[in-house]
Amino acid sequence: MAPAGNGPSIPILGFLTCVAFLYLSFGDLWFDYNREAELGFVTRNGTQFVLDGKPLYVNGWNSYWFMDHAVNDHSRHRVGAMLEAGSKMGLTVCRTWAFNDGGYNALQISPGRFDERVFKALDHVIAEAKTHGVRLLLSLVNNLQAYGGKTQYVNWAWQEGVGLSSSNDSFFFDPSIRRYFKNYLTVLLTRKNSITGVEYRDDPTIFAWELINEPRCLTDISGDTLQDWINEMTAFIKSIDKKHLLTVGLEGFYGPKSPKRLTVNPERWASELGSDFVRNSESPNIDFASVHIYPDHWFHDQGFEENLKFAVKWMLSHMEDGDKELKKPVLFTEFGLSNMNKDYEPSQRDRFYRTIFDVVYKSAKRRRSGAGTLVWQFLIQGMEGFNDEFGIVPWEKDSIQRLMMEQSCRLGKVTGRHLLDKKSIEICSHKP
């Protein structure tokens, strides 16, 4: 049958013309919206973190257990639940482990051998964080034995007959162990996320890398061994990934050559751990300094009021270093108050948090180096086996939840970020 003329082509042509008009008129707006929806990389400018051209001050938390719980179907939901809760409090960064060396649910089974099932769990953690608008500070190895740590690397070298020493400090100086760790770094940084398709080194969901959790090298209190290792490993990381920020993971103690060892350190032992806050943080590939705050664990004879005063002094000292010596941001990546202290009362934890938040807020208002805090630690219900004397289920503690939300809003208002997205507007439109 012959075509019935050009009748149908006229409305089609009209429709296409309308579509073209809408694209030309509003296409740029559509693309701008999608560009804005994408996370940008956090960078730094002097003593401040910067995101999308504005200063960024961090209010966040620790949930070290994310990867471990994402491995199994019955516990994976806890990751999303915790990230959702953090997001609803306006929290922007969560610190968690990107390592598990040897043992149960190991990411690295043995040197150079990885469990794809566990790697997919880490993929899930990163993808979930992006979904909830939370960035991750990913720690790369533990100084402690939990989840493998230095000791596991040393044991591997010893078992293979290549280890120089059975001391776990040989992690820092044994050439074979250094090769093990560099291989792990290469695999991790270049990992292509099985969910998002983005290599870790190219993913802005990752706020920064933390080289090692609470490094100490007791066999060389001069600090030279640890410093050499920091310089070598940070240069190696930056050779693979130049997009992400990098920190050491320090507790913040001053070394034997620092004049502050006598006036700021909690006790003499703190200067004999082979680490030094200023020297370690000055390393050229380190972008920001990290500090922990645990006066109730560092002193053995102080009460709550004395510990509270020390916490303020400790923070001010390190922010002074950030402003005058390092010219870098200072992020307090762990802080907490133990509920096992003999004089502990629940109201003390509120005061402790409030005091620390106030110090950072005042620094932010003055555009100084105090870049934010990460609470240790947040959990959800049913995780008693992962709890310690610092753990909190935030929605079970109304006062803590209010403090977290208030701090998120205060820091956002310093830079105007509280008006940049719907979530912040909703959180900060209500008085805590």
Backbone torsions as a table, in degrees:
resi	resn	phi	psi	omega
1	MET	NA	140.6	-177.6
2	ALA	-74.6	148.5	176.8
3	PRO	-56.4	145.4	-177.6
4	ALA	-90.7	53.3	174.7
5	GLY	76.4	-162.6	-176.3
6	ASN	-101.1	14.3	-174.4
7	GLY	-52.8	-56.2	-175.7
8	PRO	-64.8	-23.6	-175.5
9	SER	-70.9	-24.4	-176.8
10	ILE	-68.0	-50.8	177.9
11	PRO	-65.4	-32.7	178.2
12	ILE	-64.2	-44.5	178.9
13	LEU	-61.7	-39.1	178.5
14	GLY	-64.3	-40.7	179.1
15	PHE	-62.4	-44.8	-179.4
16	LEU	-64.8	-36.4	178.1
17	THR	-63.9	-40.6	178.9
18	CYS	-64.0	-42.9	178.8
19	VAL	-61.9	-43.8	-179.8
20	ALA	-62.1	-39.7	178.9
21	PHE	-63.6	-45.0	-179.8
22	LEU	-63.4	-39.5	-179.8
23	TYR	-65.0	-46.0	-178.8
24	LEU	-65.7	-32.2	-176.8
25	SER	-81.3	-39.2	-171.0
26	PHE	-124.2	2.8	-177.4
27	GLY	-59.4	-42.0	-179.3
28	ASP	-62.8	-38.1	178.8
29	LEU	-64.4	-39.5	-179.6
30	TRP	-63.3	-45.4	179.6
31	PHE	-67.1	-37.3	177.7
32	ASP	-61.6	-40.1	-179.4
33	TYR	-61.9	-43.9	-178.6
34	ASN	-69.4	-33.8	176.4
35	ARG	-65.1	-39.7	-179.4
36	GLU	-68.1	-29.0	-178.9
37	ALA	-71.1	-22.4	179.6
38	GLU	-77.6	141.4	176.1
39	LEU	-70.8	142.2	173.7
40	GLY	-102.0	162.2	176.8
41	PHE	-73.4	138.9	171.7
42	VAL	-82.0	130.4	177.7
43	THR	-121.4	-171.5	174.7
44	ARG	-137.1	150.4	174.5
45	ASN	-131.7	102.3	-176.2
46	GLY	63.8	-122.0	-175.6
47	THR	-92.6	11.5	-176.6
48	GLN	-124.4	143.4	165.6
49	PHE	-74.5	147.9	-178.4
50	VAL	-132.8	135.9	175.4
51	LEU	-138.8	123.9	179.6
52	ASP	53.2	38.5	175.3
53	GLY	82.8	-1.2	-179.6
54	LYS	-117.7	148.5	174.1
55	PRO	-59.8	147.6	178.7
56	LEU	-126.9	126.9	174.6
57	TYR	-114.4	134.1	-168.4
58	VAL	-94.1	131.3	166.4
59	ASN	-127.1	111.8	-173.5
60	GLY	-152.4	-158.8	-172.8
61	TRP	-154.6	171.5	174.0
62	ASN	-108.8	132.2	165.7
63	SER	-139.9	81.0	-172.6
64	TYR	-62.8	-17.9	-168.6
65	TRP	-87.1	3.3	-172.2
66	PHE	-54.9	-55.9	-175.1
67	MET	-61.3	-43.5	-179.1
68	ASP	-58.9	-40.8	-178.4
69	HIS	-80.1	-20.9	179.2
70	ALA	-78.7	-11.3	-178.3
71	VAL	-67.8	-41.3	-171.5
72	ASN	-104.9	143.3	-177.0
73	ASP	-58.9	-38.6	-173.3
74	HIS	-72.9	-18.0	-177.2
75	SER	-117.1	-6.4	-174.6
76	ARG	-60.9	-33.6	-176.9
77	HIS	-61.2	-21.7	-178.1
78	ARG	-65.1	-31.2	179.7
79	VAL	-63.6	-51.5	179.5
80	GLY	-63.6	-38.1	-179.9
81	ALA	-63.5	-42.0	-179.5
82	MET	-69.9	-40.7	178.4
83	LEU	-64.8	-38.8	177.6
84	GLU	-64.8	-42.7	178.6
85	ALA	-63.3	-42.7	177.7
86	GLY	-61.5	-43.8	180.0
87	SER	-62.2	-38.0	-179.7
88	LYS	-69.1	-19.7	175.0
89	MET	-91.2	3.0	-179.3
90	GLY	79.8	14.1	-178.4
91	LEU	-76.7	142.2	-170.1
92	THR	-113.6	-19.6	-176.2
93	VAL	-137.7	135.8	172.0
94	CYS	-122.5	132.3	176.8
95	ARG	-95.8	131.7	-177.8
96	THR	-151.4	164.1	-177.1
97	TRP	-80.9	134.6	170.3
98	ALA	-112.6	32.9	179.4
99	PHE	-143.5	150.3	166.4
100	ASN	-163.9	100.2	-169.8
101	ASP	-105.0	110.6	-178.3
102	GLY	74.6	165.3	175.4
103	GLY	80.7	-163.7	-174.8
104	TYR	-68.1	135.6	180.0
105	ASN	52.3	38.6	-178.3
106	ALA	-67.3	135.7	170.5
107	LEU	-74.7	-48.9	176.5
108	GLN	-103.9	107.5	-175.4
109	ILE	-71.4	-43.1	176.3
110	SER	-154.1	170.2	-175.3
111	PRO	-53.3	117.1	177.5
112	GLY	84.8	-2.6	178.9
113	ARG	-112.6	124.1	-174.3
114	PHE	-122.4	148.3	178.3
115	ASP	-93.2	111.1	-176.9
116	GLU	-60.6	-32.7	177.8
117	ARG	-60.4	-40.0	180.0
118	VAL	-76.6	-36.3	176.6
119	PHE	-61.3	-38.4	177.6
120	LYS	-66.1	-29.6	174.9
121	ALA	-65.1	-41.5	176.6
122	LEU	-67.0	-38.1	173.4
123	ASP	-54.9	-44.4	-179.2
124	HIS	-63.1	-42.5	179.4
125	VAL	-58.7	-46.7	-178.4
126	ILE	-66.2	-42.8	179.4
127	ALA	-64.5	-40.8	178.3
128	GLU	-65.1	-40.1	178.4
129	ALA	-59.9	-43.5	179.0
130	LYS	-61.6	-42.1	179.7
131	THR	-57.6	-36.5	-176.6
132	HIS	-96.0	4.6	177.3
133	GLY	70.4	27.4	179.0
134	VAL	-111.1	136.9	175.5
135	ARG	-95.6	159.5	-175.3
136	LEU	-117.9	132.1	167.1
137	LEU	-96.2	108.9	-172.5
138	LEU	-100.2	120.1	179.6
139	SER	-89.2	141.6	-167.0
140	LEU	-102.9	-19.6	176.9
141	VAL	-165.7	159.3	-177.4
142	ASN	-109.4	134.8	169.9
143	ASN	-70.7	-28.5	179.7
144	LEU	-86.0	172.5	-175.6
145	GLN	-82.5	-16.1	179.9
146	ALA	-59.9	133.3	-179.2
147	TYR	61.3	32.5	174.2
148	GLY	100.9	-75.5	176.6
149	GLY	65.0	-167.6	179.5
150	LYS	-53.3	-41.9	-174.4
151	THR	-59.9	-38.3	179.7
152	GLN	-64.7	-42.8	177.7
153	TYR	-60.7	-42.7	-179.8
154	VAL	-65.2	-41.0	178.1
155	ASN	-63.5	-39.6	177.6
156	TRP	-59.9	-46.5	-179.4
157	ALA	-63.6	-39.8	-179.6
158	TRP	-65.1	-43.3	179.9
159	GLN	-65.5	-32.3	179.9
160	GLU	-86.3	-0.4	176.3
161	GLY	75.6	20.5	-178.9
162	VAL	-116.7	-3.0	-176.6
163	GLY	-71.3	141.5	178.5
164	LEU	-84.5	-27.0	-175.0
165	SER	-155.8	152.6	175.9
166	SER	-86.7	-6.3	176.1
167	SER	-66.6	136.2	-179.3
168	ASN	-71.1	-11.5	173.4
169	ASP	-71.6	-13.1	176.6
170	SER	-65.8	-13.9	171.7
171	PHE	-51.4	-34.7	-175.4
172	PHE	-84.0	-23.5	-173.6
173	PHE	-124.1	-11.9	-179.3
174	ASP	-74.7	122.2	-177.8
175	PRO	-58.8	-37.2	180.0
176	SER	-65.5	-41.7	-179.7
177	ILE	-69.6	-36.9	175.6
178	ARG	-60.2	-38.6	177.5
179	ARG	-66.6	-41.4	176.1
180	TYR	-54.9	-48.6	-174.8
181	PHE	-68.3	-40.0	178.0
182	LYS	-64.3	-36.5	177.5
183	ASN	-64.6	-43.5	176.4
184	TYR	-59.1	-44.7	179.7
185	LEU	-60.0	-43.3	-179.4
186	THR	-61.7	-47.1	-179.5
187	VAL	-62.7	-44.0	-177.3
188	LEU	-67.7	-50.3	-175.1
189	LEU	-63.8	-31.8	-178.0
190	THR	-98.0	6.1	178.1
191	ARG	-60.0	131.1	174.9
192	LYS	-94.4	117.0	-176.8
193	ASN	-59.9	124.6	-176.0
194	SER	-70.5	-14.4	180.0
195	ILE	-98.2	-47.3	-175.7
196	THR	-94.0	-19.8	-177.5
197	GLY	77.5	9.2	-177.3
198	VAL	-105.4	133.0	174.8
199	GLU	-66.1	145.8	-177.7
200	TYR	-55.4	-40.7	-177.0
201	ARG	-67.3	-13.9	-179.6
202	ASP	-108.2	7.9	-172.7
203	ASP	-102.2	113.2	-179.9
204	PRO	-71.9	-6.7	173.5
205	THR	-62.1	-28.5	176.3
206	ILE	-80.2	113.6	179.9
207	PHE	-66.5	-46.1	-176.9
208	ALA	-169.4	167.2	172.0
209	TRP	-103.6	140.3	171.7
210	GLU	-110.8	121.6	-172.2
211	LEU	-60.8	-47.8	-176.6
212	ILE	-158.3	140.2	179.1
213	ASN	-79.9	116.3	174.1
214	GLU	52.8	61.8	-177.6
215	PRO	-67.1	136.3	173.3
216	ARG	-141.4	145.1	176.5
217	CYS	-136.0	84.7	-171.5
218	LEU	-68.2	-19.8	-178.5
219	THR	-81.7	-6.4	176.3
220	ASP	-143.9	85.5	-175.8
221	ILE	-72.4	-9.5	175.1
222	SER	-65.3	-24.9	-179.7
223	GLY	91.3	-5.6	-175.5
224	ASP	-64.6	-41.6	-178.0
225	THR	-62.7	-48.2	179.8
226	LEU	-65.0	-39.8	-178.7
227	GLN	-63.9	-42.3	178.0
228	ASP	-60.5	-41.5	179.9
229	TRP	-65.9	-43.9	178.2
230	ILE	-59.0	-47.0	-178.7
231	ASN	-61.3	-42.9	-178.0
232	GLU	-68.3	-45.9	-175.0
233	MET	-73.3	-35.4	178.1
234	THR	-69.0	-37.7	175.9
235	ALA	-63.8	-38.6	179.3
236	PHE	-65.1	-44.8	178.9
237	ILE	-60.9	-45.0	-178.3
238	LYS	-67.6	-24.6	176.8
239	SER	-69.3	-22.6	179.2
240	ILE	-100.1	-37.8	-174.1
241	ASP	-132.9	105.1	179.2
242	LYS	-99.3	0.3	-174.0
243	LYS	-91.0	-29.6	-173.8
244	HIS	-97.5	151.4	172.2
245	LEU	-71.2	159.6	-176.9
246	LEU	-142.0	135.9	175.6
247	THR	-131.8	168.3	-177.4
248	VAL	-82.3	-50.0	-174.1
249	GLY	108.2	26.9	-172.9
250	LEU	-73.7	155.6	169.2
251	GLU	-80.4	-28.0	175.2
252	GLY	110.5	8.5	-178.0
253	PHE	-72.2	147.0	178.7
254	TYR	-91.0	138.0	-175.1
255	GLY	-80.5	179.9	-172.1
256	PRO	-65.5	-20.4	179.9
257	LYS	-96.4	-2.5	-178.9
258	SER	-86.4	132.9	177.8
259	PRO	-64.4	-21.6	-178.9
260	LYS	-79.3	-6.3	-179.5
261	ARG	-60.4	-29.5	-176.0
262	LEU	-91.8	-24.4	-173.1
263	THR	-106.8	-20.3	-174.6
264	VAL	-120.0	-39.5	179.3
265	ASN	-52.9	147.2	-179.1
266	PRO	-62.4	-46.1	178.8
267	GLU	-150.9	174.6	-174.1
268	ARG	-59.4	-38.3	-177.3
269	TRP	-55.3	-26.9	-174.1
270	ALA	-66.3	-22.1	179.6
271	SER	-92.2	2.8	-175.0
272	GLU	-117.5	32.8	-176.1
273	LEU	-106.8	1.6	-179.9
274	GLY	78.5	10.8	177.4
275	SER	-123.5	160.1	177.2
276	ASP	-151.4	120.4	-172.2
277	PHE	-55.0	-52.7	-175.4
278	VAL	-69.8	-50.1	-177.6
279	ARG	-59.3	-47.0	-179.2
280	ASN	-64.9	-39.7	-176.4
281	SER	-76.9	-18.0	178.1
282	GLU	-73.8	-14.8	-177.7
283	SER	-48.1	133.0	-169.5
284	PRO	-61.6	-24.2	-179.7
285	ASN	-94.0	2.8	176.4
286	ILE	-89.8	125.4	-174.8
287	ASP	-91.9	-29.9	177.6
288	PHE	-150.5	156.3	-178.3
289	ALA	-91.8	149.3	179.0
290	SER	-123.1	143.0	-176.0
291	VAL	-142.0	144.5	172.7
292	HIS	-111.4	158.3	-176.7
293	ILE	-134.0	101.4	179.2
294	TYR	-140.0	63.3	-177.4
295	PRO	-61.4	-30.1	-178.5
296	ASP	-72.2	-15.7	174.0
297	HIS	-96.7	-23.2	-175.4
298	TRP	-87.2	-25.6	177.0
299	PHE	-109.8	150.3	-177.8
300	HIS	-112.5	-6.0	-174.5
301	ASP	-136.3	21.0	-179.4
302	GLN	-108.1	147.2	174.5
303	GLY	-90.0	-178.6	-174.8
304	PHE	-60.5	-45.5	-176.4
305	GLU	-62.5	-39.7	177.9
306	GLU	-67.2	-40.1	178.5
307	ASN	-64.9	-36.4	179.2
308	LEU	-65.5	-43.1	178.0
309	LYS	-63.7	-40.9	178.7
310	PHE	-62.7	-41.2	-178.5
311	ALA	-57.9	-42.1	178.7
312	VAL	-65.2	-46.8	179.1
313	LYS	-60.0	-43.0	179.6
314	TRP	-59.9	-46.4	-178.9
315	MET	-66.4	-46.1	-178.3
316	LEU	-62.5	-37.8	179.2
317	SER	-62.1	-45.6	-177.3
318	HIS	-72.6	-32.6	175.6
319	MET	-69.9	-34.2	173.8
320	GLU	-61.6	-41.7	176.0
321	ASP	-62.2	-41.8	179.2
322	GLY	-61.8	-40.1	-178.6
323	ASP	-74.0	-44.0	-169.2
324	LYS	-100.7	-36.0	-175.2
325	GLU	-98.3	-51.6	-171.7
326	LEU	-88.1	-32.4	-173.9
327	LYS	57.9	41.3	-178.4
328	LYS	-137.5	157.9	174.3
329	PRO	-64.9	153.0	175.6
330	VAL	-121.1	116.8	-179.3
331	LEU	-110.7	125.3	179.1
332	PHE	-87.3	93.3	-165.9
333	THR	-83.3	-9.4	171.1
334	GLU	-148.3	135.6	166.5
335	PHE	-155.6	149.8	179.3
336	GLY	-172.0	167.0	176.5
337	LEU	-127.5	124.8	-175.8
338	SER	-71.5	137.7	174.6
339	ASN	-87.2	8.6	177.7
340	MET	-99.9	-2.3	177.4
341	ASN	-61.7	143.2	-174.1
342	LYS	-64.7	-25.9	-179.9
343	ASP	-104.6	17.8	-172.2
344	TYR	-66.5	136.1	169.3
345	GLU	-134.7	142.3	-176.9
346	PRO	-52.6	-34.4	-178.9
347	SER	-65.8	-22.7	179.5
348	GLN	-64.7	-37.2	-179.6
349	ARG	-63.6	-40.3	176.7
350	ASP	-60.6	-45.6	-179.8
351	ARG	-64.6	-40.2	-179.9
352	PHE	-62.5	-48.6	178.4
353	TYR	-60.4	-48.5	-177.6
354	ARG	-58.5	-42.4	-179.4
355	THR	-62.6	-45.3	-179.9
356	ILE	-65.6	-42.8	178.1
357	PHE	-62.1	-39.1	-179.6
358	ASP	-63.9	-40.4	179.5
359	VAL	-61.6	-44.5	-179.7
360	VAL	-68.0	-40.5	-179.7
361	TYR	-62.2	-43.3	178.3
362	LYS	-63.7	-37.5	177.0
363	SER	-65.2	-42.2	-179.6
364	ALA	-63.0	-41.4	179.8
365	LYS	-61.7	-29.3	-179.7
366	ARG	-95.0	5.6	-179.6
367	ARG	58.2	38.9	178.5
368	ARG	-94.3	-171.8	-167.7
369	SER	-80.2	-11.7	178.7
370	GLY	-64.6	103.3	-166.6
371	ALA	-96.8	-8.2	178.0
372	GLY	142.7	-175.4	-175.0
373	THR	-141.3	154.7	173.6
374	LEU	-131.6	115.3	-178.3
375	VAL	-68.5	139.0	167.9
376	TRP	-108.6	121.8	-12.1
377	GLN	-136.6	161.4	177.4
378	PHE	-107.6	141.0	179.4
379	LEU	-133.0	175.3	168.2
380	ILE	-119.8	173.8	-176.6
381	GLN	-58.9	150.6	175.6
382	GLY	81.6	16.7	-177.4
383	MET	-118.2	36.9	-176.2
384	GLU	-57.0	-35.4	-179.2
385	GLY	-66.5	-17.6	-179.9
386	PHE	-103.9	-1.6	-178.2
387	ASN	-79.8	158.8	171.3
388	ASP	-137.3	-166.7	-176.0
389	GLU	-75.1	2.3	180.0
390	PHE	-114.0	-10.3	-170.0
391	GLY	-67.1	144.9	-178.3
392	ILE	-138.8	135.0	164.2
393	VAL	-93.4	101.9	-164.7
394	PRO	-59.7	-36.2	-177.2
395	TRP	-77.6	-4.9	172.0
396	GLU	-91.3	-7.2	-179.8
397	LYS	-122.6	90.7	-174.4
398	ASP	-56.9	-39.1	-176.7
399	SER	-66.7	-39.2	178.3
400	ILE	-67.1	-43.1	179.5
401	GLN	-60.5	-42.7	178.3
402	ARG	-64.3	-40.9	178.7
403	LEU	-62.3	-42.3	-179.8
404	MET	-63.5	-44.6	-179.6
405	MET	-65.6	-42.3	179.3
406	GLU	-61.3	-42.3	179.7
407	GLN	-66.2	-40.5	177.4
408	SER	-57.1	-44.1	-178.5
409	CYS	-70.7	-41.6	179.9
410	ARG	-60.5	-45.7	-178.6
411	LEU	-68.8	-36.1	177.5
412	GLY	-65.0	-37.4	-178.3
413	LYS	-70.3	-26.6	177.5
414	VAL	-59.9	-35.5	-176.3
415	THR	-111.2	-2.7	-177.1
416	GLY	84.0	6.7	-177.4
417	ARG	-71.6	-18.1	-179.0
418	HIS	-67.7	-11.6	179.8
419	LEU	-108.6	8.3	-173.0
420	LEU	-89.5	-20.4	-179.8
421	ASP	-145.8	160.7	-174.9
422	LYS	-60.8	-39.5	-177.9
423	LYS	-61.8	-46.7	-179.3
424	SER	-65.9	-39.6	179.2
425	ILE	-61.4	-42.4	-179.1
426	GLU	-66.0	-43.4	-178.3
427	ILE	-66.3	-43.9	-170.9
428	CYS	-89.1	-4.1	178.0
429	SER	-80.7	-12.1	177.5
430	HIS	-108.8	134.6	177.3
431	LYS	-72.5	132.3	-179.8
432	PRO	-68.1	NA	NA
